[in-house]
């Protein structure tokens, strides 16, 4: 057998071994991936009420900050402050859904 044929044959063997190892890794990872999906779904479900509560608290904080800013500026920027506060609150409500 010539030298180039030996290299080609050896390279082919290595590719075959690598493919077999990759297939074994994929098969072994399958159950772990499925379990991770279940756990992630459970955690997302449990986090839902906390996200809703946090959005409500944040919206209240936005309203309080807007009131304080309006008071500090003696009502000079009431319309702008109210507009920005409403946009933030709408974003928080939309993210809650």
C-alpha angles and dihedrals in degrees: 000000000000124000097251090051091054091053092047092048092048091047090050091051091050092050090051091050091048091050091050091049091049092051091050091050091050092050092048092048094052098083091042091053092049091050091048090053091053093047092046091051091049092049093048090051092050092047093054098085091046091052091051092049092048091051090053092049091047091050090052089050091051091052092049092048091049091052091050092048091049090050093047092051092045091239093300092128100029095130094048094045092048092048094051092044091051092050091051092047091049090051091051091050092048091050089051092061 
